[in-house]
Amino acid sequence: MHHDSTVTHLRNGGTSVIVDLVGDGMPEILFWGADQGDLSDRELGDVARATRAQRVSGGLDQPARLTVLPQESNGWQGTPGLTGSRQGHFFSPALRATEFVNTPATLAIDAVDEISHLAVHAILAIDAAGVFSQSITVTNTGDDVYELNDLCITVPLPVSATEILDTTGRHLRERSPQRHAFTQGRHQRDSRKGRPGADATLLLAAGTPGFGFERGLVHAVHLAFSGNYRLAAEKLVTGSAFLQAGELLAPGEIRLAPGASYSTPTVIASWGDGLTELSARIHTRLRARDVHPRTPRPVTLNTWEAVYFDHDLSRLTALAESAARVGVERYVLDDGWFHGRRDDTSSLGDWYVDADVWPDGLGPLIDVVTGLGMQFGLWVEPEMVNPDSDLARAHPDWLLQAAGRLPVEGRQQQVLDLSHPDAYAYLLERLDALLAEYPIGYLKWDHNRDLVDAGSTRTGAPAVHDNVVALYSLLDELKARHPGLEIESCASGGARVDLGILDHTDRIWTSDCIDPIERLTIQKYTGLLVPYELMGAHISGPESHSTGRRHDLSLRAGVALFGHLGIEWDIAALSDADEAELIGWIDLYKANRALFHTGTSVHVDHADPAVDLRGVVAADRSEAMFVFSLVATSAAYPVGPLRFPGLDDDTRYLVTLVNREFTGIGNGQSPLVWAEQPIILTGRALGSIGLQGPVLFPEHLAIFQITSV
């Protein structure tokens, strides 16, 4: 409906957004956060008056407002939301809202600048999970080209936000948290890698000092896009504090011809009393999507760390037979199957089954796999090409490059320009043919290098944006042609983790590092955005291939339980005892995957850095499973009580230990009293008093099953 009031109140899922529609320019978001209840027009008007700033000495005569699209033309002296020009002219737009259309949870805004010849359409929405999303489209209404430099979404922050949380990382160590004081100025995180990158921050969060997972008001934004991005937190001397998110555009990347438009990726914003509540909103949003996986997430075996490039039918058959015995449901053949691919130096782009390695094609192996009751999956890296390949030699103009020079190589690779129609058609034909010839139910879609000098030979312009758009189209077309096909997004492990790629794929590969100690942190902070069912988590062999550390199966499997479980290990020669133990862990996953993949992820704030305690609580709070990992020796001995938050206060729960091998570690401890016989406590007691944690060796874990009675 069209809106006649001067202030509108959007509400849904426990979230309120209050927007002042009055003023020269764009509307102002007065508030975003906890639901404010029913407010009359008079009360909403009072909110607007209550938040209006005074003019101060030395400042502009009219205090600038933090609008949906901040503009210098309105006196805004922070980072503007829109910048661009027509060959250096019309550099400062003065957009004015002309129409508003809203529902109880959405607001559409149209605005124009008849001098700069620009039109803007903004959409604000709150979903049933309480996640606040925004997107903006700008259209060139003039007669000449408008070059867009930046178009960012801006959301306000409360004055209580004085600390910033983001993540950094590298290959094999993604999503390492870091905190910063939120002082006056701008904290900005950019990616110029053609993908978010291993060092990407999935969320940029700001909150009260020391906010954790369990408590502390915190707000965060995420850009649902798989290319270059910019996230920032900014605080002005005027007191305005806000988060911004948008695609990072290269010079000349978006040049709007007359009548042409550019739309931002969707920016999602979530808040909570603690990061657990904040991330739960995002998980709920994802689980409500039509494209969200609905079938139980199959136990997956990937052949990479088992055989690497040694593709031998007898060896891979033995691995498949072992996989079927332990309960694997999906078998994925990794790199090395296609024409000339004996190592990682050549042949990317030549997507034909190698006749030397597979003289009878992939059929014999697939027949074994499917005959054993497993689904067959295949590794591909379509966006990449080796210079030493038939494809690169035949079509050098299909490679991304700048000024006629090839970029610096990464992993002996260059990057195919998916925005080139012929390159796109070639990939679609090759992948479609493979999927038509063989019963392949799953593609592991890799992307093993950062992009630099990513220009188009057709236009000479930067091409990251166009390549991301083409990638999404290619993924969607393959899925449309092959119903039921699932695709995993991998990028040197976890270098392309975002909600843009997850709208077109079915899970992400969290990291190439599957050392369980490293994975505890990687999975914890990936989980701020990604629920467990979309997060690949595999059981490695006894010795990690990325760190050299050795761990018992209980730690390797116990950490991998909290994700989409898989195996990356040569299990063809396991002892009977090891095979039986592995079967037990896989059975535990299968018995509880509905809980893991529909429940609320909980991380416990514990003062001891040696203690990691996390769990999943069922949506109806009827059951939960928690895992206590001792990541190092603790200063406390024993570690003391462990709390289990997130349960229903008044429900009584039976608590049992799932694994008990630690009870006989032989270092002089007495029996754990509460574990000797059934113990029943209320959710209130478990969340506040807790249970004495068992004595563990470092780098070991204990799992708690909690069931209502």
LUMGU-323998 format. One record per residue (C-alpha): x, y, z; residue number from 1; chain. Coordinates in Angstrom, 1 decimal. Last residue first. Example, Ala and Ser with C-alpha at 12.3 -4.5 7.8 and 13.67 -1.06 7.14 Angstrom:
2
13.7	-1.1	7.1	2	A
12.3	-4.5	7.8	1	A
END
This chain:
709
11.9	-36.6	30.5	709	A
13.7	-34.2	28.1	708	A
17.0	-35.5	26.6	707	A
20.5	-34.2	26.9	706	A
23.3	-36.2	25.2	705	A
26.8	-35.0	26.3	704	A
29.9	-35.6	24.3	703	A
33.4	-35.6	25.7	702	A
36.6	-34.4	24.0	701	A
40.3	-34.9	23.6	700	A
43.1	-32.4	22.6	699	A
44.3	-32.1	26.1	698	A
43.8	-35.2	28.3	697	A
40.4	-35.1	29.9	696	A
39.0	-34.8	33.4	695	A
35.2	-34.7	33.2	694	A
33.3	-31.4	33.5	693	A
31.2	-31.0	36.6	692	A
27.7	-30.2	35.6	691	A
25.9	-26.9	35.2	690	A
24.7	-24.5	37.8	689	A
23.2	-21.8	35.5	688	A
22.1	-23.4	32.2	687	A
21.9	-27.0	33.5	686	A
19.9	-25.7	36.5	685	A
17.5	-23.8	34.4	684	A
17.1	-26.7	32.0	683	A
16.1	-28.8	34.9	682	A
18.2	-31.7	36.1	681	A
18.1	-35.4	35.8	680	A
21.1	-37.7	36.5	679	A
21.3	-41.4	35.7	678	A
24.1	-43.2	37.6	677	A
27.9	-43.1	37.6	676	A
28.0	-40.0	35.4	675	A
27.2	-37.6	38.3	674	A
30.1	-38.9	40.4	673	A
32.9	-38.7	37.8	672	A
35.0	-41.6	39.1	671	A
38.2	-40.6	40.9	670	A
41.2	-39.2	39.0	669	A
44.6	-40.8	39.2	668	A
46.0	-40.4	35.7	667	A
44.8	-43.6	34.2	666	A
42.9	-42.5	31.1	665	A
40.0	-44.8	32.0	664	A
37.1	-42.4	32.0	663	A
38.3	-40.9	28.7	662	A
36.8	-43.8	26.8	661	A
33.3	-42.8	27.9	660	A
31.6	-41.5	24.8	659	A
27.9	-40.5	24.7	658	A
27.8	-39.2	28.3	657	A
24.3	-39.0	29.6	656	A
22.0	-36.1	30.8	655	A
18.3	-36.6	31.5	654	A
16.4	-33.4	31.3	653	A
13.6	-31.8	33.3	652	A
11.8	-28.9	31.6	651	A
11.3	-25.7	33.5	650	A
14.1	-23.6	32.1	649	A
13.8	-24.8	28.5	648	A
17.3	-25.3	27.2	647	A
19.5	-22.7	25.5	646	A
22.4	-22.9	28.0	645	A
24.5	-25.9	29.0	644	A
27.0	-24.9	31.7	643	A
30.2	-26.8	32.5	642	A
31.3	-27.0	36.1	641	A
35.0	-27.2	37.0	640	A
38.1	-27.7	34.7	639	A
39.6	-30.3	37.0	638	A
42.4	-29.1	37.4	637	A
42.1	-25.4	36.4	636	A
45.0	-23.9	34.5	635	A
43.9	-26.0	31.5	634	A
46.1	-28.0	29.2	633	A
45.1	-27.4	25.6	632	A
42.0	-27.8	23.3	631	A
39.9	-29.6	25.9	630	A
36.7	-30.2	23.9	629	A
33.3	-30.4	25.5	628	A
30.6	-31.4	23.0	627	A
26.9	-30.7	23.5	626	A
23.8	-32.5	22.2	625	A
20.3	-31.3	22.8	624	A
16.7	-32.5	23.3	623	A
13.2	-31.4	23.8	622	A
14.0	-27.7	23.2	621	A
11.3	-27.4	20.5	620	A
13.9	-26.2	18.0	619	A
16.3	-28.8	19.2	618	A
19.4	-27.5	21.0	617	A
22.8	-27.9	19.3	616	A
26.1	-27.7	21.2	615	A
29.3	-26.0	22.0	614	A
31.9	-26.1	24.7	613	A
35.5	-25.3	24.0	612	A
37.7	-25.1	27.1	611	A
41.4	-24.3	27.0	610	A
40.6	-20.5	26.9	609	A
39.0	-20.8	30.3	608	A
36.4	-18.1	30.9	607	A
33.7	-20.0	29.1	606	A
31.2	-18.4	26.8	605	A
29.1	-21.3	25.6	604	A
28.4	-21.7	21.9	603	A
24.9	-22.8	20.8	602	A
23.7	-23.8	17.4	601	A
19.9	-23.9	17.3	600	A
18.4	-27.1	15.9	599	A
17.4	-28.2	12.3	598	A
20.6	-29.7	11.0	597	A
22.2	-31.1	14.2	596	A
18.9	-32.4	15.5	595	A
18.0	-34.1	12.2	594	A
21.6	-35.4	12.1	593	A
21.3	-37.2	15.4	592	A
20.9	-40.9	14.6	591	A
22.9	-40.5	11.4	590	A
25.7	-38.8	13.2	589	A
25.8	-41.4	16.0	588	A
25.8	-44.2	13.3	587	A
28.8	-42.5	11.7	586	A
30.6	-42.4	15.0	585	A
29.9	-46.0	15.7	584	A
31.0	-47.1	12.2	583	A
34.3	-45.3	12.8	582	A
34.8	-47.2	16.0	581	A
34.1	-50.5	14.3	580	A
36.5	-49.7	11.5	579	A
39.2	-48.8	14.0	578	A
38.8	-52.1	15.8	577	A
38.7	-54.2	12.7	576	A
41.9	-52.5	11.5	575	A
41.5	-50.0	8.7	574	A
43.1	-50.8	5.3	573	A
40.6	-49.2	2.9	572	A
39.9	-46.2	5.1	571	A
42.2	-43.8	3.2	570	A
40.9	-40.6	4.8	569	A
38.7	-37.7	3.9	568	A
35.4	-38.7	5.6	567	A
32.2	-36.7	5.7	566	A
29.7	-35.1	8.1	565	A
27.7	-32.1	7.2	564	A
28.5	-30.1	10.4	563	A
28.8	-30.7	14.1	562	A
29.8	-34.4	13.9	561	A
33.1	-33.3	12.5	560	A
34.4	-32.3	15.9	559	A
33.5	-35.6	17.5	558	A
35.0	-37.5	14.5	557	A
38.5	-36.1	14.7	556	A
38.4	-36.0	18.5	555	A
37.2	-39.6	18.9	554	A
39.5	-40.8	16.1	553	A
42.5	-39.9	18.2	552	A
44.7	-37.1	17.1	551	A
48.1	-36.6	15.3	550	A
49.4	-33.2	14.3	549	A
51.2	-32.8	10.9	548	A
49.4	-29.5	10.3	547	A
47.9	-29.8	6.8	546	A
47.9	-33.5	6.1	545	A
46.6	-34.2	9.7	544	A
47.8	-37.5	11.1	543	A
45.2	-40.0	12.2	542	A
43.2	-39.6	9.0	541	A
40.7	-36.9	8.6	540	A
37.0	-36.9	9.5	539	A
35.2	-34.3	7.4	538	A
33.1	-31.2	8.1	537	A
31.3	-29.6	5.1	536	A
29.1	-26.8	6.3	535	A
25.6	-26.4	4.8	534	A
23.9	-28.7	7.4	533	A
25.8	-27.0	10.2	532	A
24.2	-23.5	9.7	531	A
26.4	-20.9	7.9	530	A
26.7	-17.3	9.0	529	A
28.0	-17.2	12.6	528	A
28.8	-20.9	11.9	527	A
31.9	-20.0	9.9	526	A
33.1	-18.6	13.3	525	A
32.7	-21.9	15.2	524	A
33.7	-24.0	12.2	523	A
37.1	-22.4	11.8	522	A
37.7	-22.3	15.5	521	A
37.0	-26.0	16.2	520	A
38.5	-26.9	12.8	519	A
42.0	-25.9	13.8	518	A
41.8	-28.4	16.7	517	A
40.2	-31.0	14.4	516	A
42.9	-30.9	11.7	515	A
40.6	-30.8	8.7	514	A
42.4	-28.0	6.9	513	A
41.1	-27.5	3.3	512	A
38.4	-25.3	4.9	511	A
34.7	-25.0	5.1	510	A
33.7	-26.7	1.9	509	A
30.4	-25.0	1.3	508	A
26.9	-26.6	0.9	507	A
24.0	-26.9	-1.5	506	A
24.8	-24.4	-4.2	505	A
23.0	-21.5	-6.0	504	A
21.7	-19.5	-3.1	503	A
24.8	-20.6	-1.1	502	A
27.0	-18.7	-3.6	501	A
25.3	-15.4	-2.6	500	A
25.1	-16.3	1.1	499	A
28.9	-16.2	1.4	498	A
31.8	-18.6	1.7	497	A
34.2	-18.3	-1.2	496	A
37.7	-18.8	0.4	495	A
36.8	-21.8	2.5	494	A
38.9	-24.6	1.0	493	A
41.0	-23.3	-1.9	492	A
37.5	-22.4	-3.1	491	A
34.9	-25.1	-2.6	490	A
31.2	-24.7	-3.3	489	A
29.4	-28.0	-3.2	488	A
26.7	-28.7	-5.8	487	A
23.7	-31.0	-5.6	486	A
21.9	-32.3	-8.7	485	A
18.3	-33.3	-8.0	484	A
17.0	-32.0	-11.3	483	A
19.7	-32.0	-14.0	482	A
18.9	-29.4	-16.6	481	A
17.7	-26.9	-14.1	480	A
20.6	-27.6	-11.8	479	A
23.1	-27.0	-14.7	478	A
21.3	-23.8	-15.6	477	A
21.4	-22.5	-12.0	476	A
25.1	-23.1	-11.7	475	A
25.8	-21.5	-15.0	474	A
23.7	-18.4	-14.1	473	A
25.4	-18.0	-10.7	472	A
28.8	-18.2	-12.4	471	A
27.7	-15.6	-15.1	470	A
26.7	-13.1	-12.4	469	A
30.0	-13.7	-10.6	468	A
31.9	-13.3	-13.9	467	A
30.1	-10.0	-14.7	466	A
31.1	-8.5	-11.4	465	A
34.7	-9.6	-11.7	464	A
35.0	-8.3	-15.3	463	A
37.2	-5.1	-15.3	462	A
37.0	-3.5	-18.7	461	A
38.9	-4.2	-21.9	460	A
35.6	-5.0	-23.5	459	A
36.1	-8.3	-25.3	458	A
39.4	-9.3	-23.7	457	A
37.7	-8.9	-20.3	456	A
39.7	-7.9	-17.2	455	A
40.6	-9.7	-14.0	454	A
44.0	-8.2	-13.3	453	A
44.0	-10.2	-10.1	452	A
41.8	-13.1	-9.1	451	A
42.5	-15.4	-6.1	450	A
43.1	-19.1	-6.8	449	A
41.7	-22.5	-6.3	448	A
38.0	-22.4	-7.3	447	A
36.4	-25.8	-6.8	446	A
32.9	-27.2	-7.6	445	A
32.4	-30.5	-5.9	444	A
29.6	-31.8	-8.1	443	A
26.9	-34.2	-6.9	442	A
24.4	-36.7	-8.3	441	A
26.5	-38.0	-11.2	440	A
24.7	-40.8	-13.0	439	A
27.0	-40.6	-16.1	438	A
26.5	-39.5	-19.7	437	A
24.1	-36.6	-19.0	436	A
26.1	-35.2	-16.2	435	A
29.3	-35.3	-18.3	434	A
27.5	-33.8	-21.3	433	A
26.1	-30.9	-19.2	432	A
29.5	-30.2	-17.8	431	A
31.1	-30.0	-21.2	430	A
28.3	-28.1	-22.9	429	A
27.9	-25.5	-20.1	428	A
31.7	-25.0	-20.0	427	A
31.9	-24.4	-23.7	426	A
28.9	-22.1	-23.7	425	A
30.4	-20.0	-21.0	424	A
33.7	-19.7	-22.8	423	A
31.9	-18.8	-26.0	422	A
29.7	-16.1	-24.3	421	A
32.7	-14.5	-22.6	420	A
31.3	-13.5	-19.1	419	A
32.7	-16.8	-17.8	418	A
36.2	-15.4	-18.4	417	A
38.4	-18.4	-17.5	416	A
41.0	-17.8	-14.8	415	A
44.7	-18.7	-14.9	414	A
46.4	-21.4	-13.0	413	A
49.9	-22.7	-12.0	412	A
48.7	-22.6	-8.4	411	A
48.3	-18.9	-8.8	410	A
49.7	-17.2	-11.9	409	A
50.4	-13.5	-12.2	408	A
47.9	-12.1	-14.6	407	A
48.2	-12.5	-18.4	406	A
49.0	-9.4	-20.4	405	A
46.8	-7.9	-23.1	404	A
46.0	-4.7	-21.2	403	A
44.4	-6.7	-18.3	402	A
43.6	-10.4	-18.3	401	A
40.8	-13.0	-17.8	400	A
41.3	-15.9	-20.1	399	A
39.0	-16.6	-23.1	398	A
41.3	-14.8	-25.5	397	A
43.8	-17.6	-25.2	396	A
41.4	-19.9	-26.9	395	A
43.1	-22.9	-28.5	394	A
46.2	-23.0	-26.3	393	A
44.2	-22.3	-23.2	392	A
41.7	-25.1	-23.9	391	A
44.3	-27.7	-24.9	390	A
46.0	-27.1	-21.5	389	A
49.4	-25.9	-20.2	388	A
48.2	-22.4	-19.4	387	A
46.0	-24.1	-16.8	386	A
42.4	-23.1	-16.7	385	A
40.0	-22.2	-13.9	384	A
36.3	-21.4	-13.7	383	A
35.3	-25.0	-14.2	382	A
37.0	-26.6	-11.3	381	A
35.4	-30.0	-11.1	380	A
35.3	-32.9	-8.6	379	A
32.7	-35.7	-9.1	378	A
30.0	-37.3	-7.0	377	A
28.5	-40.8	-7.0	376	A
25.6	-41.8	-4.7	375	A
26.1	-44.9	-2.6	374	A
24.1	-48.2	-2.6	373	A
27.0	-50.5	-3.2	372	A
25.9	-50.9	-6.8	371	A
26.1	-47.1	-7.1	370	A
29.8	-47.1	-6.2	369	A
30.7	-50.1	-8.2	368	A
28.8	-48.9	-11.3	367	A
30.4	-45.5	-10.9	366	A
33.9	-47.1	-10.9	365	A
33.2	-49.0	-14.0	364	A
31.4	-46.1	-15.7	363	A
34.2	-43.5	-15.3	362	A
35.4	-44.2	-18.8	361	A
36.5	-47.6	-20.1	360	A
40.1	-46.5	-20.7	359	A
40.0	-44.5	-17.4	358	A
43.7	-43.5	-16.7	357	A
44.8	-43.4	-20.3	356	A
41.4	-42.3	-21.7	355	A
41.2	-39.2	-19.4	354	A
37.5	-38.2	-19.1	353	A
37.0	-34.9	-20.9	352	A
36.9	-31.5	-19.2	351	A
40.1	-30.0	-20.7	350	A
39.9	-26.7	-18.8	349	A
42.5	-27.6	-16.2	348	A
45.0	-29.7	-18.0	347	A
48.3	-28.9	-16.3	346	A
50.4	-28.2	-13.3	345	A
48.3	-29.8	-10.6	344	A
49.4	-33.4	-11.2	343	A
48.5	-36.2	-13.6	342	A
45.6	-34.4	-15.4	341	A
46.1	-35.2	-19.0	340	A
42.4	-35.4	-19.8	339	A
40.2	-35.6	-16.7	338	A
40.1	-37.9	-13.6	337	A
42.8	-36.2	-11.4	336	A
40.9	-34.1	-8.9	335	A
38.3	-35.7	-6.6	334	A
36.0	-38.7	-6.9	333	A
33.2	-38.2	-4.4	332	A
31.4	-41.1	-2.8	331	A
28.0	-40.4	-1.1	330	A
26.2	-42.6	1.5	329	A
29.1	-43.8	3.7	328	A
28.0	-46.4	6.3	327	A
31.2	-48.0	7.4	326	A
30.8	-51.0	5.0	325	A
30.0	-48.7	2.1	324	A
33.1	-46.7	2.5	323	A
35.3	-49.9	2.7	322	A
33.8	-51.0	-0.6	321	A
34.4	-47.6	-2.1	320	A
38.0	-47.5	-1.0	319	A
38.6	-51.0	-2.4	318	A
37.1	-49.8	-5.7	317	A
39.3	-46.7	-5.7	316	A
42.4	-48.9	-5.3	315	A
41.3	-51.3	-8.0	314	A
40.4	-48.4	-10.4	313	A
43.7	-46.6	-9.9	312	A
43.5	-42.8	-9.8	311	A
46.7	-41.8	-7.9	310	A
46.2	-38.0	-8.1	309	A
45.4	-37.6	-4.4	308	A
44.6	-41.1	-3.0	307	A
43.1	-40.9	0.4	306	A
43.5	-37.1	1.0	305	A
41.4	-36.5	-2.2	304	A
38.9	-39.4	-2.2	303	A
36.0	-37.6	-0.7	302	A
33.6	-39.7	1.4	301	A
30.2	-38.2	2.2	300	A
27.7	-39.1	4.9	299	A
24.4	-37.9	3.4	298	A
22.6	-34.7	4.6	297	A
19.1	-35.8	5.2	296	A
16.8	-34.4	2.5	295	A
15.5	-30.8	2.6	294	A
18.4	-28.8	1.2	293	A
17.5	-25.1	1.1	292	A
16.4	-23.9	-2.3	291	A
12.9	-22.8	-1.2	290	A
14.4	-20.8	1.6	289	A
13.1	-21.1	5.2	288	A
16.3	-22.8	6.4	287	A
18.4	-19.8	5.3	286	A
16.3	-17.3	7.3	285	A
16.4	-19.6	10.4	284	A
20.2	-19.8	10.1	283	A
20.4	-16.0	9.9	282	A
18.2	-15.5	13.0	281	A
20.2	-18.1	14.8	280	A
23.4	-16.1	14.0	279	A
22.2	-13.1	16.0	278	A
20.8	-15.2	18.9	277	A
24.1	-17.1	19.3	276	A
26.1	-13.9	18.8	275	A
24.8	-12.3	21.9	274	A
21.6	-10.4	22.7	273	A
20.9	-10.3	19.0	272	A
21.1	-8.4	15.7	271	A
21.0	-9.3	12.0	270	A
21.6	-7.4	8.8	269	A
21.4	-8.9	5.3	268	A
22.8	-7.0	2.4	267	A
21.4	-8.1	-1.0	266	A
23.7	-7.6	-3.9	265	A
23.4	-4.1	-5.2	264	A
21.4	-3.5	-8.4	263	A
22.8	-1.7	-11.5	262	A
20.5	-0.2	-14.1	261	A
20.6	0.8	-17.8	260	A
18.3	3.4	-19.4	259	A
21.1	5.4	-20.9	258	A
24.3	3.3	-20.6	257	A
25.5	2.6	-17.1	256	A
29.3	2.1	-16.7	255	A
29.9	-0.5	-14.0	254	A
33.5	-1.8	-14.1	253	A
35.1	1.4	-15.2	252	A
37.2	1.7	-12.1	251	A
36.9	-1.4	-10.0	250	A
33.7	-1.9	-8.0	249	A
33.7	-3.2	-4.4	248	A
30.2	-4.6	-3.9	247	A
28.5	-3.2	-0.9	246	A
28.2	-3.0	2.9	245	A
28.1	-0.2	5.4	244	A
27.7	-0.2	9.1	243	A
26.7	2.8	11.1	242	A
27.5	5.2	13.9	241	A
26.4	8.8	14.1	240	A
27.7	10.6	17.1	239	A
28.5	13.9	15.4	238	A
32.2	13.1	15.5	237	A
31.4	10.3	13.1	236	A
31.6	6.5	13.6	235	A
32.1	4.1	10.8	234	A
32.0	0.3	10.4	233	A
32.9	-1.0	7.0	232	A
32.3	-3.9	4.6	231	A
33.6	-3.7	1.0	230	A
33.3	-6.5	-1.5	229	A
34.9	-8.2	-4.5	228	A
33.1	-11.3	-5.7	227	A
30.7	-14.0	-4.2	226	A
27.8	-11.8	-3.0	225	A
25.4	-11.9	-0.1	224	A
27.0	-9.0	1.8	223	A
26.8	-9.5	5.6	222	A
25.9	-7.1	8.3	221	A
26.1	-7.2	12.1	220	A
24.4	-5.9	15.3	219	A
25.4	-6.9	18.9	218	A
23.8	-6.4	22.3	217	A
25.8	-8.5	24.8	216	A
25.1	-12.0	25.9	215	A
25.5	-15.7	25.1	214	A
27.9	-15.7	22.1	213	A
30.0	-12.8	23.4	212	A
29.9	-9.1	23.8	211	A
33.0	-7.7	25.5	210	A
32.1	-4.1	25.2	209	A
28.6	-3.6	23.6	208	A
28.3	-4.4	19.9	207	A
29.6	-4.1	16.4	206	A
29.7	-6.9	13.9	205	A
31.1	-7.3	10.4	204	A
30.1	-10.7	9.2	203	A
31.7	-13.2	6.9	202	A
35.1	-11.4	7.3	201	A
37.3	-12.6	4.5	200	A
40.8	-13.8	5.0	199	A
40.4	-16.9	2.9	198	A
38.9	-14.8	0.1	197	A
35.6	-13.1	-0.6	196	A
36.0	-13.8	-4.3	195	A
37.5	-11.8	-7.2	194	A
40.4	-11.1	-4.9	193	A
40.0	-7.4	-4.2	192	A
38.3	-8.0	-0.8	191	A
37.9	-5.0	1.4	190	A
37.5	-4.5	5.2	189	A
37.0	-1.0	6.5	188	A
37.1	0.4	10.1	187	A
36.3	4.1	9.7	186	A
36.8	7.0	12.2	185	A
35.7	7.7	15.7	184	A
36.3	4.7	17.9	183	A
35.0	1.1	17.7	182	A
37.7	-0.7	19.7	181	A
38.9	-3.8	17.7	180	A
38.3	-7.5	17.9	179	A
39.7	-10.4	15.8	178	A
38.3	-13.8	15.0	177	A
40.1	-16.3	12.8	176	A
37.7	-17.3	10.0	175	A
40.0	-19.3	7.7	174	A
43.1	-21.2	8.8	173	A
44.1	-23.7	6.0	172	A
44.5	-20.8	3.4	171	A
44.5	-17.6	5.4	170	A
42.5	-15.9	8.0	169	A
40.5	-12.8	9.1	168	A
37.4	-12.4	11.0	167	A
35.4	-9.4	12.3	166	A
34.3	-8.1	15.7	165	A
33.9	-4.4	16.5	164	A
33.5	-2.9	20.0	163	A
31.8	0.4	21.1	162	A
28.2	-0.3	20.0	161	A
26.1	1.1	22.9	160	A
25.4	4.2	20.8	159	A
23.1	2.1	18.6	158	A
24.1	1.3	15.0	157	A
22.5	2.5	11.8	156	A
22.4	0.6	8.5	155	A
23.9	1.7	5.2	154	A
23.8	-0.2	1.9	153	A
26.5	0.8	-0.5	152	A
26.7	1.9	-4.1	151	A
30.2	2.9	-5.2	150	A
32.0	4.1	-8.4	149	A
29.2	4.1	-10.9	148	A
30.0	5.6	-14.3	147	A
27.0	7.3	-15.9	146	A
27.0	7.1	-19.7	145	A
25.0	9.7	-21.7	144	A
21.3	10.5	-22.3	143	A
20.1	10.5	-18.7	142	A
17.8	8.2	-16.8	141	A
20.6	6.0	-15.5	140	A
19.1	3.6	-13.1	139	A
20.2	2.8	-9.5	138	A
18.9	-0.3	-7.7	137	A
19.1	-0.7	-4.0	136	A
18.9	-3.8	-1.7	135	A
18.2	-4.2	1.9	134	A
17.6	-7.0	4.4	133	A
16.7	-7.0	8.1	132	A
16.6	-10.5	9.6	131	A
13.8	-11.0	12.2	130	A
13.4	-14.7	11.3	129	A
10.0	-14.0	9.7	128	A
11.7	-11.6	7.3	127	A
12.3	-7.8	7.7	126	A
12.4	-5.9	4.4	125	A
13.8	-2.7	2.9	124	A
13.7	-2.2	-0.8	123	A
15.3	0.8	-2.6	122	A
14.6	2.0	-6.1	121	A
16.8	4.9	-7.3	120	A
16.6	7.1	-10.3	119	A
19.4	9.2	-11.7	118	A
19.5	12.1	-14.2	117	A
22.0	14.2	-12.2	116	A
19.6	17.2	-12.5	115	A
16.4	15.2	-12.3	114	A
17.5	13.4	-9.2	113	A
15.0	10.7	-8.4	112	A
13.7	8.5	-5.5	111	A
11.5	5.4	-5.2	110	A
11.3	3.7	-1.8	109	A
9.9	0.2	-1.1	108	A
9.2	-0.6	2.5	107	A
8.5	-4.1	3.9	106	A
7.3	-5.7	7.2	105	A
3.8	-4.3	7.8	104	A
3.5	-3.6	4.0	103	A
4.9	-0.6	2.3	102	A
5.0	1.6	-0.8	101	A
6.8	4.9	-0.7	100	A
7.0	7.4	-3.5	99	A
9.0	10.5	-4.5	98	A
12.2	10.3	-2.4	97	A
14.7	12.9	-3.3	96	A
18.2	12.2	-4.7	95	A
20.7	15.0	-4.7	94	A
23.6	13.5	-6.6	93	A
27.2	14.7	-6.1	92	A
29.5	13.9	-9.1	91	A
27.3	15.5	-11.8	90	A
30.5	16.0	-13.8	89	A
33.7	14.0	-13.7	88	A
33.1	12.1	-17.0	87	A
29.5	11.6	-15.9	86	A
29.9	10.8	-12.3	85	A
29.8	8.2	-9.5	84	A
29.3	7.9	-5.8	83	A
26.4	6.5	-3.8	82	A
26.2	5.7	-0.1	81	A
28.3	8.5	1.1	80	A
31.1	8.1	3.6	79	A
30.6	10.6	6.4	78	A
30.1	14.3	5.9	77	A
26.4	14.3	5.0	76	A
25.3	17.9	4.3	75	A
22.2	16.8	2.3	74	A
24.1	17.1	-1.0	73	A
26.8	14.9	0.5	72	A
24.4	12.0	0.3	71	A
23.6	9.1	2.7	70	A
21.4	6.5	1.0	69	A
19.0	5.0	3.6	68	A
19.6	8.2	5.6	67	A
21.9	9.1	8.4	66	A
20.8	12.7	8.9	65	A
22.9	15.8	8.5	64	A
22.4	18.7	11.0	63	A
21.2	21.8	9.2	62	A
23.3	24.9	9.8	61	A
26.5	23.0	9.3	60	A
28.9	22.7	12.2	59	A
31.3	25.0	14.0	58	A
28.9	25.5	16.8	57	A
26.2	22.8	17.1	56	A
22.8	22.2	15.4	55	A
20.7	19.9	17.5	54	A
20.0	16.3	16.6	53	A
16.6	14.7	16.0	52	A
16.1	11.4	17.8	51	A
13.3	12.4	20.1	50	A
11.4	14.1	17.3	49	A
11.4	11.0	15.2	48	A
10.4	8.8	18.2	47	A
7.6	11.4	19.0	46	A
6.3	10.9	15.5	45	A
6.2	7.2	16.0	44	A
4.3	7.7	19.2	43	A
1.7	10.0	17.4	42	A
1.4	7.5	14.6	41	A
0.7	4.8	17.2	40	A
3.3	2.2	18.2	39	A
2.6	-1.5	18.7	38	A
5.7	-3.2	20.1	37	A
9.3	-2.0	19.9	36	A
10.7	-5.2	18.5	35	A
14.4	-5.3	19.2	34	A
16.8	-3.7	16.7	33	A
16.9	-1.1	14.0	32	A
16.0	2.5	14.7	31	A
15.7	6.0	13.1	30	A
16.3	4.8	9.6	29	A
16.2	8.0	7.6	28	A
14.3	8.5	4.4	27	A
16.1	10.0	1.3	26	A
16.4	13.6	0.3	25	A
14.9	16.7	1.9	24	A
13.0	15.5	4.9	23	A
10.1	13.3	6.0	22	A
10.0	9.5	5.6	21	A
11.3	8.7	9.1	20	A
11.9	4.9	9.2	19	A
11.5	2.6	12.3	18	A
12.8	-0.9	11.9	17	A
11.7	-3.4	14.5	16	A
12.7	-7.0	15.0	15	A
11.1	-9.9	16.9	14	A
10.3	-11.9	13.8	13	A
8.6	-9.0	12.0	12	A
8.0	-5.3	12.3	11	A
8.3	-2.3	10.0	10	A
7.3	1.1	11.5	9	A
6.6	4.0	9.3	8	A
7.1	7.7	10.0	7	A
5.5	10.6	8.1	6	A
2.2	8.8	7.5	5	A
0.7	8.6	4.0	4	A
2.1	5.3	2.8	3	A
1.1	3.6	-0.4	2	A
0.0	0.0	0.0	1	A
END
